[in-house]
């Protein structure tokens, strides 16, 4: 049998495969050719079967994992105004008095800068694929910016259509929303497996009419795309649907026939048992954003049914949401929080083990993104999306249990190098594709400009001199 030709061979590293058997190799190797994995296994076996143009000896230095999948992140609007929202704002105040004004005050160029910053932060902390919460203004500028970073993602314009003002033309609003989705799916199709493709990104909550839900679902099905939307972060969502339809939010979506494996709903905190059962039966994915829930006092640990959803078989995945909810776009921080929240609130240490949480950040996220056949695990034939975590750091010494270390000890600051689609996009903690210093200077200027334009001050309880 002939040797396998590879472009890169990483040897003598801990390799956490996340394959069907969840194999972990203490002295493992990974080989890639082009954009695909061509070998993975014990170093001695792989080295005997692979001839590579480049070899990285990871002896006592690296832990190799699949790239993580962030299933809900705001890449525009918030990254360039990070941290300006006070931490005592409830959900409605946070959204309507702080976030929306800055969303609407940004320019397309500022969206471009924000998207690039968000992508850089994700890549540098080990996330190789994401699902966007929704671009506010200019999807073309955002796609262009993302292309320069090398990240993989699913993006879309933030769409809503419900007529709230008495003089709104409901039919016209729905036509406009549907036309937006049709246009973005035509401009950025998912055929031929591009890094960046469009999905319908509904604002969700109570902002989409039944007609828009049905139309978006039909379009997603026709184009092989998914749909993402916010739902039931606050009691206002189920209360609205109960008042207007007689059914809670998830139950009403089920009645419309729009639940299913194409749909990723974010937050899903204020649910009842029927809604949990409907999510499980339909194959709908749920994105848990634990850091947002904590900072925004959403009630995830008080009333959230995430343990019940997990027990029912709902595909739970992770998101970091928006920076102004106190979050970095570091999904490893979200893993740590998820592993602890429900252990403490339910006083049950068996809930959400490190193993289960790592699945949420990798294979579950890949499934929710519609790419389980391509990403989320290190297996022959899958895309070469992977991360080298640097063991030459105090949080990685000693290394006894790689999964526990990843979830409880490490975070994204220990990510040394990252490959997406076989391309090295982070090397020795730095982007290989963009000028980071130039981007940071642009971000500083853009953040101040957006807040000034929006007429929003950054409060501080202490004097800033």
N, C-alpha and C positions, 0 to 999 in steps of 0.2 A: 504494500500500500504506500502511495506517495506521500510526501510531506505536505502539510497545509501551508500555503503561502499567506503571510500576514503583513500588515503595515506596522502593527505595534503589538508587542507582547509585554505584559506586566506580570512579573514573577515574584514568588516568595513573599506573598502578602496574605493577610487575612482577607478572604473573599466571602462576602455575605450575598448569596445568589438570589434569594427570594424566589427560587424555582418551586415547582410543585411539591418537592420534598423539603423545601426550606433548608437546603444544604449549606453549611458553612465550612470553608476550608481554612485551617490554620496556616497552612503553607500552600496557598493556591495561586493559580495563574489565570489570566484572561488574555485572549488574543482577538484582535479585530482586523478586518480587511475591508477597506472602504467604509461604508456606514453600518456594517454588520459585525456581530460577534461570531467568530468562527471556531473558538475553542474556549472551554472553561473547565477547570478541574484541578486536581493536585498538580503542583509545579513539576514534579518529576515526570509525570505522564504527558503533560502539555508540552514541556520543553522537548521531549523526544519526538513529538509529532508535528511541531510548528517550526518553520523558518521565517524569521521576521526581519524587516528592514531596521526596526528600532526596538530596543529592549530596555525596559525600566525595571531594575532590580529593587523590589520593595522590601527587602529583608530588614525586619525590625523597624520599618518606617511607615507602611501604609495599610489602611483598611479600605478595601474596595467595596462599594455598594452601588446598586442601581441609582440613577438620578431620581430625585423625589418629584412628585407631582402635586403642585399647589392648586387645589380645585376651586379656590375663590380668592381673588386678589384684585384690588382696585389699582390699576397701573396708571390711571390718569386721575386728576383732581386732588388726590391726597399725598402722593409721594413728595411733591415739592412744597407742601404746607405741613409737613410732618410735625406733630406734637403741639400744634397751636390750640387745639380744643381742650378746655379744662376737663379735669377728670371727675367733676361732679355734675355733668350734664346727663340727664336721662335720655332715653332713646329718641323721643320726639325732638327734644331740644338739640341734641347732638346732630341729628339729620337736618332739620329744617332751619335752625338758626345758625349753625356753624358750618356744616359741610356743603349744603346746596349753594349758598352764596359764593363759596370759593370755586365750586365746580363751574358755575356759570360765568365766573369772572376770568377764567383762564382763556388763553388764545390757543389756536392750533399748534403754534411753535412751542408753547409751554406744555401742551399735552405730549408733544414729541419728546421733550426733555424729561418729563415725568415718567413716560413709558420706558425710556432708556435707563433711567435711574432704578426703576423697579426691576427691570430685567437684570441689570448688573447685580443688584442686591440678591436676587434669587439665585443667579448662577454662582455667585461667590459663596453662598451658603448651601449649595448642593442641590438646588431645584433646577431641573432641566426642562420641565414642561409645566404649563399653567393653563388655567381657564380664567379668562378675564371676567370681572363683574360687569363691565360695560363701559366703552369709550363714550365720553359725553359729546364731543364736538366733531372731531376730524379723524375718522378711522384710517384714512389713507396716510396721514402723517404718522399715526401710531404704528401702522404696519411697516412703514419705511424705517422708523426708528428701531423697531424690534429686529428687523432683518440685519441691521448692523451689529447686533450683539451676539447672534448665533443661537438664541434660545428657541425652544419649541413651544407653541401655544395655540390656543383657540380664543378668538377675539370677536368683538362685535359692537355695533352701536348700541347704546343704552336706549331701549325702546319701551314706550308706554303709549296708551291711547285713550284712557278713560276721561270722559268729559266731566270736569269738576265745576267749571264755571257755567252759569245759566245760559250764556250766549255761545258756548262752544258747540261746534258742529261735530257731533259724535261720529257720523259716517265718514266725514272728511278726515278726522283724526285717525280712525282705524285704517283707512286707505293709505294715509301717509306712513303709518307704522309698518304696514305690510310691505309697502313699496321700499322702505328702508331695508327691511330684511331681504327682500328679493334682490336688491341691488348689491348688498354686501356679499351674499352667497354667490352671485354671479361674478363679482370682482375677485373674490378670494375663495375659490372652491377647494374642497378637501381632496379632490381626485389627484392621483399621482403622488400622494403622501408628502405634501409640502410641510415645511416647518411651521409656517403660520397659515391658518385657515380661519374662515368665519363661521360663527355659530349665531343663531338668534340669542341675544342677551336681553331678556326682559327685566325691567326694574322689579317686577313682581309686586309683593304685598297686595294692595287693592288697586293698582294702577293699570292693570290690563283687563280689558273686557273679555267676555267669553268668546266673542268672535276672534279677537287677537290670539287668544290661547289656541283656538282651533286652527287658525291660519298658520301660526308659527309652527305648530306641530306637523301640519301637512307639509310645509316647506322643508322642515328639518328632515322628515322622512324621505322626501323626494331627492334631497341633496346628500343624504347620508351623514347628516350633521346631528349634533346634540342641541339641547336648549339648557340655558342656565337662568335662574331667577331667585330672588330673595323671597322667603315666605316664613311667616309665623315666628319672627324674631321677638315680637311683642304681642300682647293680647289683642291689640288693635286689629290684627289680621283676622283671627278667628271671629272676633266680635263683628267685624264688618260683614263677613260672609254669612254669619248666622242671621244678622239683621236683614240682609238683602236676598239671601237664597234659602234660609232655613237650615243650612248645612255649614259645618266648619270648613275651613279653607281647603284642607287636603281632601276631605270628602267631596266637596264641590268640584275640585279638579278631577277627581275620579269619575264623578257623574258626567263630566264633559268628555271623558275618554282621553285625557291628555297626560295622564301618568304613564310611566314606562321607563325602559332602560335608556331611552334617549334623553331623559330629563335629570338634571342635577339641581336640587333645591338646597339653598343655603340657609342655615340657622335652624329652622324646624324645631324650635324649642317648646312652643306652646301648643302641644298636641294632646289628643286623648287616645285611648287604647284602640278605638276604631281606626283612627288615622295611621297609627303604627302598623296595624294589620294591612291596611290598604297599600301603604308604601312597600311592605314586604311582598305582598302578593303581586304587585305590579312591576317590581324590579327597579323602582325609582331610586336614584342615588341621593344620599344626604351628605352635605358638606358641613362639618362641625368646625366652627371658628372659635376655639376656646378662649383665646386672648381677648377678642372683642367681647365675648359674653361676660368675661370677668370685669373688664374695664367699663363696659356699658351697663352693667347690672341687669343683664337680660333675663336672668333667672335660670340659667342652664342647670346649675346644681340643685336649685330649689324645686323646679318643676320639670326640667328636661328629662325626656325618656330615652336617652341615648343607650343606657344599658339594656332597656327593653327592646330598642330597635336592633341592637347587636344580637340579642338572643333570638329575635324573630327572623334574622337573616338579612336585614337591610344592609346594603353596601354603604358603610360609613367611610368617608374620606375626610381629609383635612384641608383647611384654608387658613390664610393669615388675614384676609379681609383688607382693611385700610389702615394706613399709618396713623391717622388721627384717632383711631380707637386704641392707640397705645401699642401698636404692633410693629415689629420689624417684619420684613418679608422672609424671615428665617423660619422655615418650616420645622427645623429641629427644635426650636423653642416651643412651637405648638405641640410637638410630640411629647415633650416633657410635661407640659401643662395637662394635656389629655390623659396621660398616664396617672396623674395624681388627683384630678378634680373629683372624680366619682368614687375613688377609693375613700377619700375623706368625707364627702357629703353623705355617702351611704354607709360609711364605716365598714367597708367590705374590700379587703385588700386583693380579692380575686378579680376585681373589675379592671378591664383595660390593661392587660399586662404589657410590658415593653414589646413583646413579640407581636401582639395584636395591634399596637399603635404603629409599629414599623410597617406592618401590612397596610394600615390606613394611609400612610404617607407614600407608599410605593405601588403595590399591586392593586389595591383598592382604588387609588387615584387614577391609575392607568385604565382601569375598567370604566370608571366614571367619565373619563375623557374619551372613551371609545377607542382606546389604543392598547387594550390588554394583549393583543397579538403581537405588538411591536415593542412596547416599553414596559417598565415596572419591575423587570427581573433580568438577571444576567444569564441568558440561555443562548445556545447556538441558534443562529438565524434571526435573533432579535436585534433591534437597533443598538448601536454602540453609544448609548447614553449612560455614562457612569461617572463615579466620583472617587477620587483618592482623598481619604481623610488622613491627616498627618498625625502619626502616633508620637512624633517627637515633641510632645507637649505634655504638660503635667496632668491634664484631665484624662489622658490616654494611658497613663502609667499607674500601676501595672495593667496589662490587658489580660483579663481573665474570662470575661463574657462580653463578646462584641456587641450583642444586641442591647444588653443593659448599659454598656458604655455609650452607645449611640443615643439612647433615649434619656438616660439620667445624668450622664457626666459631660458629654460633648455638646457642642452647638456648632452653628455654621462658621464660626471663626476659625475652626480647625480644618476647613476644607482647603486642601492644597491645590488640587487640579480637577478640572471638569471637562468631559467630552460630551458633545451633543452631535448625534448623527455621524460619529466617527471623527469629528473635528475638535481639536483641543481649544476650548474657548476661555478657560482659566488655567494659567500656568504659574505655579509658585505664588499663589494668592492674588494674581493680577489678571485682568482681561487681556487676551491676546489680540482683540479686535478693535477696541475703542480707547480713546485717550481719557483715562479716568480723571485726571486733574482738570482737564478742560470741561468735562461734564460737571464736576463738582462746582466749578466757578459759575457755570450756567445755572445750576440748581439754586445756588445762593441768591443770585440776582432774580431768578424767576419767582422763587417763593415770596420774597419781599414784595415784588411787583403785584402778584396775585392778591395778597392780603390787602395791600393799599387800594387796589382797584375795587375790591369787594367791600371796602370800608370796615374790615374786620381787624381788631387789635388782638394781640397775643397776651392774654392775662397772666399775671404772676402774683401769687400771694406774698412774695418777698420782693424787696426792691431790687431792680436790675439797673445798675448804675453805669 
